[in-house]
Amino acid sequence: MMSFELSIALRYLVTRRKHSFISIISCFSILGVAIGVAALIVVLGVMNGFSSSLRDKILGVNADLVVNSIRGGLRDHEPAQDTIAAIPGVSGVMPFVYSEVMLSTPHGVKGAGLRGIDPAAARTVISLEEDMFRGSLRNLAEDREPPGIIIGKSLARLLGVTVGDSLNMLSPSGQKSAAGFTPKIKIFQVAGLFDTGMYEYDSSLAYVNLQAARDILGFEDDLVSGLEVKLEDVYAARRIGQRVEAALGQSPYVVQTWIEMNKSLFSALKLEKNAMGVILVMIVLVGSFSIITTLIMLVMEKKQDIAVLMAMGARPGSIRRIFMWQGVSIGIVGTTLGFGLGLLVCFLLEKYQFIKLPGDVYPMDHLVVLLETLDLLIIGVSAMLLCFLATLYPASQAARIEPAEVLRYE
């Protein structure tokens, strides 16, 4: 059964006729809360989606853990590879070679990061095969001359090549000759093109098989730059990284997690999300201030009604609860409308993708929305808490009204 305090509060909230001005102000209060809540949901959803999409793209190209040596390279890496693969939570291990090289064609010259990989192991560690839209990862495993190379879509466009074309690779290691130090140059044939959706990777990465990378860089046959490790749970990187360090023992191995390798980027994104959240909470705060205004004006308008209620036996606590219920009701309606509006906008952004982003500036070509239950819960609780706090002062003022003073002049 509805209490008389709530009944009177709802009656005041939808009042008409001579007090319609109060209802208009109540509507604006509801609208202020709703807009603030909707803005919080949309902005935090977009920022969560941006961070999640960026993380997935980074982890698609890079491994969750990287094991290398303080000596600059790993020799006889097979025992360490087998040890890491046996650790629970590890889904794949791949040796790799990395260096900076120069790629050239008659159409252009571009520096690139060369990654020598094992094509068979790459399927379980990185997303190269899923990102390829032309050619095949199997082409890298073929022992052919010239050896195959897989490059990004943007890099291929800069060099003016496609699958089947040849390009020259200039290695920084070079060769000693009678004329002095000369760069080492080798011809490669484009075996595939990939598109990760991140311009930074698509314009600067090239993949060859391990042996071809060793040949162009002058590495010995048992030398690799390190081991890339894929995990079943990316958020367990620190814990499993510690297990890897313990399993490898007192050796020159260095283990880095994806969190450590991208710490500055994700810290900046987290700080930006928190800052935007604080700024947008101010919008809800503005809505809660309008609730204070509404209730104060209502107290002034309803002094006679309050005095009559108190003369009939209503206690100050009941009067206080009437106005607290009214403010909370505004908060509930505003928060509910805000959730509906925010979720609708997020749905439309995700389904129709009508806001496009330049791919050479951002790591995705449209806004990605990801709603997290904890964020939604915090938004709802925060909005209701602010609305509740906004009722305390007007409600206490209403409870302090002296009925004798008000009714004396009526």
C-alpha positions as CSV (number, residue, x, y, z in Angstrom):
1,M,0.0,0.0,0.0
2,M,1.3,3.4,-1.0
3,S,2.3,5.6,2.0
4,F,0.6,9.0,2.3
5,E,4.0,10.7,2.0
6,L,4.6,9.1,-1.4
7,S,1.0,9.8,-2.5
8,I,1.3,13.5,-1.7
9,A,4.8,13.7,-3.3
10,L,3.5,12.3,-6.6
11,R,0.5,14.6,-6.5
12,Y,2.7,17.6,-6.1
13,L,5.0,16.3,-8.9
14,V,2.2,16.3,-11.5
15,T,0.3,19.3,-10.1
16,R,-1.8,21.3,-12.7
17,R,-3.8,24.5,-13.0
18,K,-2.5,27.4,-11.0
19,H,0.7,25.6,-10.1
20,S,1.5,24.3,-13.5
21,F,4.7,26.3,-13.4
22,I,6.1,23.9,-10.8
23,S,5.3,21.0,-13.1
24,I,7.2,22.6,-15.9
25,I,10.3,23.1,-13.7
26,S,9.9,19.5,-12.6
27,C,10.0,18.4,-16.2
28,F,13.2,20.4,-16.8
29,S,14.7,18.8,-13.7
30,I,13.8,15.3,-15.1
31,L,15.2,16.3,-18.5
32,G,18.5,17.6,-16.9
33,V,19.0,14.3,-15.1
34,A,18.1,12.3,-18.2
35,I,20.5,14.1,-20.5
36,G,23.3,13.8,-18.0
37,V,22.8,10.0,-17.5
38,A,22.4,9.5,-21.3
39,A,25.6,11.4,-22.0
40,L,27.5,9.4,-19.4
41,I,26.3,6.1,-20.9
42,V,27.1,7.0,-24.5
43,V,30.6,8.6,-23.8
44,L,31.7,5.8,-21.4
45,G,30.4,3.2,-23.8
46,V,32.3,4.8,-26.7
47,M,35.5,5.1,-24.7
48,N,35.2,1.5,-23.5
49,G,34.7,0.4,-27.1
50,F,37.7,2.4,-28.3
51,S,40.0,0.9,-25.6
52,S,38.7,-2.6,-26.2
53,S,39.0,-2.4,-29.9
54,L,42.5,-0.9,-29.6
55,R,43.6,-3.6,-27.2
56,D,42.2,-6.4,-29.5
57,K,44.0,-4.9,-32.5
58,I,47.3,-4.5,-30.6
59,L,47.1,-8.1,-29.3
60,G,46.2,-9.4,-32.7
61,V,49.4,-8.1,-34.1
62,N,51.5,-8.6,-31.0
63,A,51.7,-11.4,-28.5
64,D,50.4,-11.3,-24.9
65,L,53.9,-12.1,-23.6
66,V,57.3,-11.5,-25.2
67,V,60.4,-13.4,-23.9
68,N,63.8,-12.2,-25.0
69,S,67.3,-11.9,-23.6
70,I,69.3,-9.2,-22.1
71,R,72.1,-10.2,-24.5
72,G,70.0,-9.1,-27.5
73,G,69.0,-12.5,-28.9
74,L,68.1,-16.1,-28.0
75,R,70.2,-19.1,-29.0
76,D,69.0,-22.7,-28.8
77,H,65.5,-21.5,-28.0
78,E,63.7,-24.9,-28.4
79,P,64.1,-26.0,-24.7
80,A,62.7,-22.6,-23.5
81,Q,59.9,-22.8,-26.0
82,D,58.9,-26.3,-24.8
83,T,59.1,-25.2,-21.2
84,I,56.8,-22.2,-21.8
85,A,54.3,-24.2,-23.9
86,A,53.8,-26.6,-20.9
87,I,52.7,-23.9,-18.5
88,P,48.9,-23.9,-17.9
89,G,47.2,-20.9,-19.5
90,V,49.6,-20.7,-22.5
91,S,47.9,-21.4,-25.8
92,G,50.8,-20.9,-28.2
93,V,54.5,-20.0,-28.4
94,M,56.3,-18.7,-31.5
95,P,60.0,-17.8,-32.1
96,F,60.5,-14.5,-34.0
97,V,63.1,-12.3,-35.6
98,Y,62.7,-8.5,-35.7
99,S,64.6,-5.7,-37.2
100,E,64.1,-2.4,-39.1
101,V,64.7,-2.6,-42.9
102,M,64.1,-0.5,-46.0
103,L,61.7,-1.6,-48.7
104,S,61.9,-0.2,-52.2
105,T,60.2,-0.5,-55.6
106,P,60.3,1.7,-58.7
107,H,57.3,3.5,-57.2
108,G,58.6,4.3,-53.8
109,V,60.8,3.7,-50.7
110,K,59.5,3.0,-47.2
111,G,61.1,1.9,-43.9
112,A,59.4,-1.0,-42.3
113,G,59.6,-3.4,-39.3
114,L,60.6,-6.8,-40.5
115,R,59.2,-9.8,-38.6
116,G,60.5,-13.2,-39.3
117,I,57.9,-15.8,-38.1
118,D,57.2,-19.5,-38.1
119,P,54.1,-19.7,-40.3
120,A,52.8,-22.8,-38.6
121,A,53.1,-21.4,-35.1
122,A,51.8,-18.0,-36.1
123,R,48.3,-19.3,-36.5
124,T,48.1,-19.9,-32.7
125,V,49.9,-16.7,-31.6
126,I,49.0,-13.7,-33.8
127,S,46.0,-12.9,-36.0
128,L,47.9,-12.4,-39.3
129,E,46.0,-15.1,-41.1
130,E,42.6,-13.7,-40.1
131,D,43.7,-10.2,-41.1
132,M,44.9,-11.2,-44.6
133,F,42.5,-10.4,-47.4
134,R,44.7,-11.4,-50.3
135,G,47.2,-14.3,-50.6
136,S,47.9,-16.9,-47.9
137,L,50.1,-17.4,-44.9
138,R,51.1,-20.8,-46.4
139,N,53.0,-18.9,-49.0
140,L,55.6,-18.0,-46.4
141,A,56.3,-21.6,-45.6
142,E,57.2,-22.4,-49.2
143,D,60.9,-22.8,-50.0
144,R,61.1,-20.7,-53.1
145,E,63.2,-18.0,-54.7
146,P,62.6,-15.2,-54.3
147,P,61.2,-15.7,-50.8
148,G,57.7,-14.5,-50.0
149,I,56.8,-11.5,-48.0
150,I,53.4,-10.4,-46.5
151,I,52.9,-6.6,-46.1
152,G,50.1,-4.3,-44.9
153,K,47.6,-2.8,-47.2
154,S,48.8,0.8,-46.7
155,L,52.4,-0.2,-47.1
156,A,51.6,-1.9,-50.4
157,R,49.8,1.2,-51.6
158,L,52.8,3.4,-50.7
159,L,55.1,1.0,-52.6
160,G,52.7,0.5,-55.5
161,V,52.8,-3.3,-55.3
162,T,50.3,-6.1,-55.0
163,V,50.4,-9.9,-54.7
164,G,52.9,-11.4,-57.2
165,D,55.0,-8.2,-57.5
166,S,58.6,-8.0,-56.4
167,L,60.3,-5.5,-54.1
168,N,63.8,-4.9,-52.8
169,M,64.7,-5.2,-49.1
170,L,67.8,-3.4,-47.8
171,S,69.1,-4.7,-44.5
172,P,70.9,-2.4,-41.9
173,S,73.4,-5.2,-41.1
174,G,75.2,-4.8,-44.4
175,Q,78.2,-6.6,-45.7
176,K,81.9,-5.8,-45.7
177,S,83.6,-5.5,-49.1
178,A,86.8,-4.2,-50.6
179,A,85.0,-0.9,-51.1
180,G,84.0,-0.8,-47.4
181,F,80.6,-1.3,-45.7
182,T,77.8,-1.9,-48.2
183,P,74.1,-2.6,-47.4
184,K,72.7,-6.1,-48.0
185,I,69.9,-6.1,-50.6
186,K,67.6,-9.0,-51.4
187,I,64.6,-9.4,-53.6
188,F,61.3,-10.6,-52.2
189,Q,58.0,-11.4,-53.8
190,V,54.7,-10.2,-52.3
191,A,52.9,-13.3,-51.1
192,G,50.0,-11.6,-49.4
193,L,48.4,-8.4,-48.0
194,F,46.8,-7.9,-44.6
195,D,44.6,-5.2,-43.1
196,T,44.5,-4.9,-39.3
197,G,42.5,-1.7,-39.4
198,M,45.3,0.2,-37.7
199,Y,47.2,2.5,-40.1
200,E,50.3,2.3,-37.9
201,Y,50.7,-1.4,-38.5
202,D,49.3,-1.6,-42.0
203,S,51.9,0.9,-43.2
204,S,55.0,-0.3,-41.4
205,L,55.0,-4.1,-40.9
206,A,56.3,-6.9,-43.2
207,Y,56.4,-10.6,-42.5
208,V,58.8,-13.2,-43.9
209,N,59.6,-16.7,-42.7
210,L,62.3,-17.2,-40.0
211,Q,65.1,-18.4,-42.4
212,A,64.6,-15.6,-44.9
213,A,64.8,-13.1,-42.0
214,R,68.0,-14.7,-40.7
215,D,69.5,-14.6,-44.2
216,I,68.8,-10.9,-44.9
217,L,69.9,-9.9,-41.4
218,G,72.9,-12.1,-41.2
219,F,71.7,-14.1,-38.1
220,E,73.0,-17.5,-37.4
221,D,70.6,-20.4,-37.9
222,D,69.9,-20.9,-34.1
223,L,69.5,-17.3,-33.3
224,V,66.1,-15.5,-32.8
225,S,65.1,-12.2,-31.3
226,G,62.8,-13.8,-28.8
227,L,59.6,-15.8,-28.2
228,E,56.1,-14.6,-28.5
229,V,53.5,-16.2,-26.2
230,K,49.7,-16.3,-26.6
231,L,47.6,-16.7,-23.5
232,E,44.1,-18.1,-22.9
233,D,43.3,-15.1,-20.8
234,V,45.0,-11.8,-21.7
235,Y,44.2,-10.4,-18.2
236,A,46.3,-13.2,-16.6
237,A,49.5,-11.8,-18.3
238,R,51.2,-10.7,-15.1
239,R,50.5,-13.9,-13.3
240,I,51.6,-16.2,-16.1
241,G,54.5,-14.0,-16.8
242,Q,55.8,-14.6,-13.3
243,R,55.3,-18.4,-13.9
244,V,57.3,-18.1,-17.1
245,E,60.2,-16.3,-15.3
246,A,60.1,-19.0,-12.5
247,A,60.1,-21.9,-15.1
248,L,63.0,-20.5,-17.1
249,G,65.1,-20.1,-13.9
250,Q,68.1,-17.9,-13.3
251,S,68.9,-17.1,-16.9
252,P,69.3,-14.0,-19.1
253,Y,65.6,-14.1,-20.1
254,V,63.4,-11.0,-19.9
255,V,59.6,-11.4,-19.8
256,Q,57.4,-8.5,-20.8
257,T,53.6,-8.4,-20.8
258,W,51.4,-6.6,-23.2
259,I,50.4,-4.3,-20.3
260,E,54.0,-3.3,-19.7
261,M,54.7,-2.8,-23.4
262,N,51.7,-0.5,-23.9
263,K,51.5,0.9,-20.4
264,S,51.7,4.6,-21.4
265,L,48.9,4.2,-24.1
266,F,46.4,2.4,-21.9
267,S,47.2,4.6,-18.9
268,A,46.4,7.7,-21.0
269,L,43.2,6.1,-22.2
270,K,42.2,5.3,-18.6
271,L,43.0,8.8,-17.4
272,E,40.9,10.2,-20.3
273,K,38.0,8.0,-19.5
274,N,38.1,9.0,-15.8
275,A,38.4,12.7,-16.7
276,M,35.4,12.5,-19.1
277,G,33.4,10.7,-16.5
278,V,34.0,13.5,-13.9
279,I,33.1,16.1,-16.5
280,L,29.9,14.4,-17.4
281,V,28.9,13.8,-13.8
282,M,28.7,17.6,-13.6
283,I,25.8,17.5,-16.1
284,V,24.0,15.2,-13.7
285,L,25.0,17.6,-10.9
286,V,23.4,20.5,-12.8
287,G,20.2,18.4,-13.0
288,S,20.3,17.7,-9.3
289,F,20.7,21.5,-8.6
290,S,17.5,22.0,-10.6
291,I,15.8,19.6,-8.3
292,I,16.8,21.8,-5.3
293,T,15.3,24.8,-7.1
294,T,12.1,22.9,-7.9
295,L,11.7,21.7,-4.3
296,I,12.4,25.1,-2.7
297,M,9.8,26.8,-5.0
298,L,7.4,24.0,-4.1
299,V,7.9,24.5,-0.4
300,M,7.2,28.2,-0.8
301,E,4.1,27.5,-2.8
302,K,2.8,24.8,-0.5
303,K,3.4,26.4,2.9
304,Q,-0.3,26.5,3.7
305,D,-0.7,22.8,2.8
306,I,2.3,21.9,4.9
307,A,0.9,23.9,7.9
308,V,-2.5,22.2,7.6
309,L,-0.9,18.8,7.5
310,M,1.2,19.5,10.5
311,A,-1.8,21.0,12.3
312,M,-3.6,17.7,11.6
313,G,-0.9,15.7,13.2
314,A,1.8,15.2,10.5
315,R,5.2,15.0,12.1
316,P,8.2,16.9,10.7
317,G,9.7,13.6,9.6
318,S,6.6,12.9,7.4
319,I,6.9,16.4,5.8
320,R,10.6,15.8,5.2
321,R,9.8,12.5,3.6
322,I,7.2,14.0,1.3
323,F,9.7,16.3,-0.4
324,M,12.5,13.7,-0.3
325,W,10.1,11.3,-2.1
326,Q,9.4,14.0,-4.7
327,G,13.1,14.6,-5.4
328,V,13.8,10.9,-5.5
329,S,10.9,10.4,-7.9
330,I,12.4,13.0,-10.2
331,G,15.7,11.2,-10.0
332,I,14.1,7.8,-10.8
333,V,12.1,9.1,-13.8
334,G,15.1,11.1,-15.1
335,T,17.6,8.2,-14.6
336,T,15.2,5.8,-16.3
337,L,14.7,8.1,-19.3
338,G,18.4,8.7,-19.4
339,F,19.1,5.0,-19.5
340,G,16.6,4.5,-22.3
341,L,18.0,7.3,-24.3
342,G,21.6,6.4,-23.7
343,L,21.1,2.7,-24.6
344,L,19.1,3.7,-27.7
345,V,21.9,6.0,-29.0
346,C,24.5,3.3,-28.3
347,F,22.4,0.7,-30.2
348,L,22.1,3.0,-33.2
349,L,25.8,3.9,-33.1
350,E,26.8,0.2,-33.1
351,K,24.3,-1.0,-35.7
352,Y,24.3,1.8,-38.3
353,Q,27.9,3.2,-37.7
354,F,26.8,6.6,-39.0
355,I,29.8,8.3,-37.4
356,K,32.9,7.5,-39.5
357,L,36.5,8.1,-38.5
358,P,39.5,8.6,-40.7
359,G,41.4,5.3,-40.7
360,D,44.9,7.0,-41.0
361,V,44.3,8.9,-37.7
362,Y,42.3,6.4,-35.6
363,P,42.7,2.6,-35.1
364,M,39.2,2.0,-36.4
365,D,37.0,3.5,-39.1
366,H,33.8,3.9,-36.9
367,L,32.8,4.4,-33.3
368,V,32.8,1.1,-31.4
369,V,30.4,0.9,-28.4
370,L,31.0,-1.4,-25.4
371,L,28.7,-1.2,-22.4
372,E,30.0,-2.6,-19.2
373,T,27.6,-3.7,-16.4
374,L,29.8,-2.1,-13.7
375,D,29.8,1.3,-15.5
376,L,26.0,1.2,-15.9
377,L,25.6,0.3,-12.2
378,I,27.9,3.1,-11.1
379,I,26.1,5.6,-13.4
380,G,22.7,4.6,-12.0
381,V,23.7,4.7,-8.4
382,S,25.6,8.0,-8.8
383,A,22.7,9.7,-10.4
384,M,20.2,8.5,-7.8
385,L,22.6,9.5,-5.0
386,L,23.0,13.0,-6.4
387,C,19.3,13.4,-6.7
388,F,18.8,12.1,-3.1
389,L,21.3,14.5,-1.7
390,A,19.6,17.4,-3.6
391,T,16.4,16.8,-1.6
392,L,18.0,17.1,1.9
393,Y,18.1,20.9,2.2
394,P,14.6,21.7,0.8
395,A,13.1,18.8,2.8
396,S,14.7,20.0,6.0
397,Q,13.4,23.5,5.4
398,A,9.9,22.2,4.8
399,A,10.0,20.2,8.1
400,R,11.0,23.4,10.0
401,I,7.8,25.3,9.0
402,E,5.8,26.5,12.0
403,P,2.1,25.9,11.3
404,A,1.0,28.6,13.8
405,E,3.0,31.3,12.0
406,V,1.7,30.3,8.6
407,L,-2.0,29.9,9.6
408,R,-2.1,33.0,11.8
409,Y,-2.4,35.3,8.8
410,E,-4.8,33.1,6.7
